[in-house]
Amino acid sequence: MKKGSKFFAAFPGIVFLMVLAGYVLYAAGILSYPAWLTVIIGFALTTLNFIIGIISFRMAVKSSQIRFLAIVAGGIIIRLVFMLGIILIILQFLQISVDVFIFVIFIFYTLYLITEIIYFYLFKGKTH
């Protein structure tokens, strides 16, 4: 198994452990229900953003260089606007812990962004 394959095989397990740790904190009474719900919402939002990014990248790889750049750059802008809009709507209308929500978004967004970069880098070697 290649180095990149090992990373992507372990990645869902790492994310699962992070969510499981949040659940354990909730079950132990350390994390309140609104905070736990906030963790789930932040996790779901960033995961959706990550999945859309990977799908758009996979579609862009099959195109010419100019179209590839347009799809990837446009996808990034669309995803950022989508994330901003959804975050603003969630903060406005849901009674959630704002501090926890922003922290969870930051942690998972950073984790997924690093994973996307590694994915792009490893995929680059397969196209040449």
PyMOL commands that set and color helices and strands:
alter all, ss='L'
color gray80, all
select helices_A, chain A and resi 3-27+33-61+65-93+98-127
alter helices_A, ss='H'
color red, helices_A
deselect
rebuild
show_as cartoon
